[in-house]
Amino acid sequence: MNVANLQLEGMLLAFTAVLRSLVNSGALSEAELKAALAQAEQTGLGDKQRCEQLSPSQRDSLAFAARFLSIATRADSGMRPFSDVAREVGRTT
C-alpha cells in the first residue's frame, strides 16, 4: 500500500478524534460540524469547470475526506476503523 495513503488514513482518524472532542466539549455543535463538512464537500465539487474534467471516481475522491469525516463524527457511533467508515462512504455515494 502507498505510504501516502496510510498517512492520509491516520490524518483522517486523528482529525475525527479532534472533531469529536470539539463537539463533546461544546465548542462546536453537531449542526455546525455537519454544515461545515457539507460546505467543504460542496466547495470541492463546486468548481464546475474543473469537475467537468474529472471522472466520477475522481470527483468522489475529491469529496472523500468531507464525506468520511461526516460519517466518522456522527454522534451515534464511536471511533471506528478507517476501513469500516470508508466502506460506508462507498455505499452512500
C-alpha positions as CSV (number, residue, x, y, z in Angstrom):
1,M,0.0,0.0,0.0
2,N,1.1,3.5,-0.7
3,V,2.6,5.2,2.3
4,A,0.8,8.5,1.5
5,N,-2.5,6.6,1.7
6,L,-1.6,5.3,5.2
7,Q,-0.6,8.9,6.2
8,L,-4.0,10.2,5.0
9,E,-5.8,7.4,6.8
10,G,-4.0,8.3,10.0
11,M,-4.7,12.0,9.5
12,L,-8.4,11.4,8.9
13,L,-8.6,9.3,12.1
14,A,-6.8,11.9,14.1
15,F,-9.0,14.7,12.7
16,T,-12.1,12.6,13.6
17,A,-10.9,12.4,17.2
18,V,-10.3,16.2,17.3
19,L,-13.7,17.0,15.8
20,R,-15.4,14.6,18.3
21,S,-13.6,16.3,21.2
22,L,-14.8,19.7,20.0
23,V,-18.4,18.5,19.8
24,N,-18.2,16.7,23.2
25,S,-16.7,19.8,24.8
26,G,-19.5,22.0,23.4
27,A,-17.1,24.2,21.4
28,L,-18.8,23.0,18.2
29,S,-22.3,21.8,17.8
30,E,-23.3,18.7,15.8
31,A,-25.2,21.0,13.4
32,E,-22.2,23.3,13.0
33,L,-20.0,20.4,12.3
34,K,-22.4,18.9,9.8
35,A,-22.8,22.2,8.0
36,A,-19.0,22.8,7.8
37,L,-18.4,19.4,6.3
38,A,-21.2,19.8,3.8
39,Q,-19.8,23.2,2.8
40,A,-16.3,21.6,2.4
41,E,-17.7,18.9,0.1
42,Q,-19.7,21.5,-1.9
43,T,-16.7,23.8,-2.2
44,G,-14.6,20.9,-3.6
45,L,-17.2,19.9,-6.1
46,G,-18.4,23.5,-6.8
47,D,-15.8,24.3,-9.4
48,K,-17.9,23.2,-12.4
49,Q,-15.2,23.8,-15.0
50,R,-12.7,21.7,-13.0
51,C,-15.2,19.0,-12.1
52,E,-16.2,18.6,-15.8
53,Q,-12.6,17.5,-16.4
54,L,-12.7,14.9,-13.7
55,S,-14.1,11.4,-13.9
56,P,-16.9,10.4,-11.5
57,S,-14.4,8.5,-9.4
58,Q,-12.1,11.5,-9.2
59,R,-14.9,13.7,-8.0
60,D,-15.7,11.1,-5.4
61,S,-12.0,11.1,-4.4
62,L,-12.2,14.9,-4.1
63,A,-15.2,14.7,-1.7
64,F,-13.9,11.6,0.2
65,A,-12.4,13.4,3.2
66,A,-15.5,15.5,3.9
67,R,-17.8,12.5,3.5
68,F,-15.5,10.4,5.7
69,L,-15.5,12.9,8.5
70,S,-19.2,13.4,8.2
71,I,-19.8,9.7,8.8
72,A,-17.0,9.2,11.3
73,T,-18.1,12.0,13.6
74,R,-21.7,11.1,13.8
75,A,-22.9,11.1,17.4
76,D,-24.5,7.6,17.0
77,S,-21.2,5.9,16.6
78,G,-17.9,5.5,18.5
79,M,-14.5,5.6,16.9
80,R,-14.5,3.1,14.1
81,P,-11.7,1.6,12.0
82,F,-10.9,3.5,8.8
83,S,-11.9,0.6,6.6
84,D,-15.4,0.5,8.2
85,V,-16.1,4.2,7.6
86,A,-14.6,4.1,4.1
87,R,-16.9,1.2,3.2
88,E,-19.9,3.2,4.4
89,V,-18.7,6.3,2.3
90,G,-18.6,4.0,-0.7
91,R,-22.1,2.7,-0.1
92,T,-23.6,6.2,0.4
93,T,-22.2,7.9,-2.7
